[in-house]
Amino acid sequence: MFDHPSYDHHEGVHFFEDEASGLRAIIAIHSTARGPAAGGCRMWNYETGEQALRDALRLSQGMSFKNAMADLPLGGGKAVIWGNSKTDKSKALFEAFGRAIETLNGAYYTAEDVGIDTSDIGIVASQTQYVAGLDTGAAASGDPSPTTALGIYRGIKACAARAFGSDELKDRRIAVQGVGSVGGYLCDHLAEEGAKLIIADIDQAELEAVRSRTGAEIVAPADIYDVEADIFSPNALGAIINSETLPRLKTKVIAGGANNQLATPEMGYAVKERGILYAPDYVINGGGIINVAAEISGEYSREWVIGKLDTLIDTLGRVLDEALAGDEPTHLVADRMARDRIAAAKPT
């Protein structure tokens, strides 16, 4: 564990198995310096347990950085459930997951992520109070995806202003990888402004739904990297900016909601060398956790959420401007800023 390449001084990594329900889950808590760790639960059919562990470690660190950059009183954590979200879900499994969370005594709050929806989270909440993203309750905020998508849309405009001299997206060619909940809502915002969309996803029904609403052009998932576009917006899974895909990209901006887009930190330098402006993923996609934080507070306020979103976009602008002024990769500037904020919150 301590030698794992994705381990980053995590405070705790917890493994849970419930034989009766088939639950196999990992909850990684990266930091609680700023408050209880918060981050969604992902259900994915990993090929190996090591892949599940790596995902939990990387995603939980990303949540620490995300919450710090969104200026939230939360630390970073993440849960992964090893299983097929299409075939392996059950009431018993999510009840067991809720009991697992409860054993952590409030150190970690969960919510939706890939493969998990509000009905699943509702079952989890029957066994633990440390849940957000609910449809019911005094402070319920529901699916955070629309707020995540709104933040990404505004972040894309901030990137366009610096890459093209204007944040106007009308007639901009934007390649969107992944049009599920976040990507689909993002496409709606982009189409409303008149952007020309090229979309790809493994879910044909989602593709057709987005095309019918936006008039987007559909390409095969493997071809999205070869599209000539002003902006490439990855909104599926991580590690998609790598040594094989980066040389194929014909774009000036990478800005999307997927977590851990850079396969390795070194790819951030390679992106810069190619003259591409990269919006660090955990900054631009922080809208959802802002929405969740409002629910965790016990008094959900949409006005507070939008105010925090305004601040987040300002922070993204600071990262981009500092990187451009100092001729540094944007991920390096964002990491430094996030670590400084976390360090400042630790007791001396």
Summary of the structure (lengths in Angstrom):
residues: 348
radius of gyration: 19.0
end to end distance: 26.9
largest distance: 58.0
contacts: 1295
relative contact order: 0.13
helix: 45%
strand: 17%
